[in-house]
Amino acid sequence: MRSLLLPSLVIVSLGCTEQRATVRALASLAPPVDMTMLTVTFREGGRSWQARGPEFTSDASLAVPHTSQWNTGTVGSIDITFELMDSAGTVAATGQVSLELRADWAWDIEFSNLTEDPRLRCLSCSGSRAFPLAAGYRASGRDSLWVVWGGNSISHPVLY
């Protein structure tokens, strides 16, 4: 009995490594919409947090303006709500998407004002949804705010 128990304990302990998961937002916005208008709210379980457009930054690792990566749970779902509002209080667009959380997963959610679904040119994207922009915020080729999401394994990322 003793010889069977020890290998079993080793196998069980190897399978119990702590898993993590993350989420971050990215934004590629062009006139007449700009970053100062964007607010993104994340809600997961009993907690929530926000990122406003000026908090999105570019760096050497990613040229697209983005937020920090936030840790999330590994089960359940996360609701991502956004609002584009100008300085006068006019709402250009608003909406929400929900994503299933999973262990060892990093979600990216990108916001862009386009007419065509940007997911059509994205290898790692798994979903998208368009939200109409208010008439005063539409431009040629930019009539919707698209929310596109995709993810990758944290421990074994696929490189595109």
C-alpha positions in Angstrom: 0.0 0.0 0.0 2.8 2.4 0.9 4.4 2.1 -2.6 1.2 3.0 -4.4 0.4 6.0 -2.1 3.6 7.9 -2.6 3.5 8.1 -6.5 -0.2 9.0 -6.2 0.6 11.9 -3.9 3.3 13.1 -6.3 0.8 13.1 -9.3 -1.9 14.9 -7.3 0.5 17.6 -6.1 1.8 18.2 -9.6 -1.8 18.7 -10.8 -2.7 21.2 -8.1 -0.6 24.2 -9.3 -2.3 27.5 -8.9 -4.0 28.8 -12.1 -4.4 32.4 -12.9 -6.4 34.4 -15.4 -6.3 38.0 -16.6 -8.2 40.5 -18.7 -7.2 43.8 -20.3 -8.8 46.3 -22.7 -7.3 47.8 -25.9 -8.6 50.7 -28.0 -8.0 51.8 -31.6 -10.2 54.8 -31.9 -10.1 57.3 -34.8 -11.9 60.7 -35.3 -14.5 61.8 -34.7 -14.2 59.4 -31.7 -11.3 59.7 -29.3 -9.8 58.1 -26.3 -11.0 60.7 -23.8 -14.6 59.6 -24.5 -14.1 55.9 -23.5 -14.9 54.3 -20.1 -14.8 50.6 -19.7 -16.2 48.9 -16.6 -15.4 45.3 -15.7 -17.7 43.3 -13.3 -16.8 39.9 -12.0 -18.4 38.3 -9.0 -18.8 40.9 -6.3 -16.1 43.3 -7.6 -15.8 45.9 -10.3 -13.2 48.3 -11.7 -13.0 50.9 -14.4 -10.6 52.2 -17.0 -11.0 55.5 -18.7 -9.5 56.4 -22.1 -6.6 58.5 -20.8 -5.4 55.5 -18.7 -4.9 53.4 -21.9 -1.2 53.6 -22.8 1.1 52.3 -25.5 4.5 50.8 -24.7 7.3 48.8 -26.2 5.4 45.5 -25.9 2.2 46.7 -27.5 1.7 49.8 -29.7 -2.1 49.7 -29.4 -3.2 51.8 -26.4 -4.2 49.3 -23.6 -4.9 49.0 -19.9 -2.9 47.0 -17.4 -3.8 43.3 -17.2 -6.0 42.6 -14.2 -6.3 39.3 -12.4 -9.7 37.6 -12.6 -11.3 34.5 -11.2 -11.0 31.3 -13.2 -14.7 30.3 -13.2 -17.9 32.1 -13.9 -18.1 35.1 -16.2 -17.0 38.7 -16.5 -19.2 41.5 -17.8 -17.5 44.3 -19.8 -19.5 47.4 -20.2 -18.4 50.4 -22.2 -19.5 54.0 -22.8 -18.4 56.6 -25.3 -19.4 60.0 -24.0 -18.1 63.4 -25.1 -17.3 66.3 -22.7 -20.8 67.7 -23.2 -22.4 64.5 -21.9 -23.6 63.2 -25.3 -23.4 59.4 -25.4 -22.0 58.2 -28.7 -22.3 54.5 -28.0 -22.8 52.1 -25.1 -22.9 48.4 -24.7 -21.9 45.2 -22.9 -20.4 41.8 -23.6 -19.9 38.9 -21.2 -17.0 36.4 -21.4 -16.6 33.1 -19.7 -13.6 33.0 -17.3 -11.2 30.1 -17.4 -8.0 29.1 -15.7 -4.7 29.9 -17.4 -6.3 32.3 -19.8 -5.6 36.0 -20.7 -8.5 37.8 -22.3 -8.0 40.9 -24.5 -11.0 43.0 -25.4 -10.4 45.6 -28.1 -12.6 48.6 -28.9 -12.5 50.2 -32.4 -14.7 52.4 -34.5 -15.1 50.8 -37.9 -17.8 49.7 -40.3 -16.4 46.2 -41.2 -16.0 43.5 -38.5 -12.3 43.6 -37.5 -12.5 40.0 -36.4 -12.3 39.1 -40.1 -8.6 40.1 -40.1 -7.7 38.6 -36.7 -6.2 35.1 -36.1 -6.6 35.0 -32.4 -10.1 36.6 -32.0 -12.9 34.4 -30.9 -15.9 36.9 -30.9 -17.1 40.3 -31.9 -20.1 42.6 -31.6 -21.0 45.9 -33.2 -22.7 48.8 -31.4 -24.0 51.6 -33.6 -22.4 55.0 -33.1 -24.7 58.1 -32.7 -25.0 60.0 -36.0 -22.7 62.8 -35.0 -19.9 60.3 -34.4 -20.0 58.4 -37.6 -17.5 58.9 -40.4 -16.9 57.2 -43.7 -15.9 53.6 -42.9 -16.6 54.2 -39.2 -20.3 53.7 -38.3 -20.0 51.3 -35.4 -18.0 50.7 -32.2 -16.8 47.2 -32.5 -15.9 45.1 -29.5 -13.6 42.2 -30.4 -12.4 39.6 -27.9 -9.8 36.9 -28.0 -7.5 35.2 -25.6 -4.5 33.0 -25.1 -3.0 30.6 -22.7 -0.9 32.2 -20.0 1.4 29.3 -19.4 1.6 28.1 -23.1 0.8 31.0 -25.3 0.3 30.6 -29.0 2.5 33.0 -30.9 0.9 34.5 -34.0 
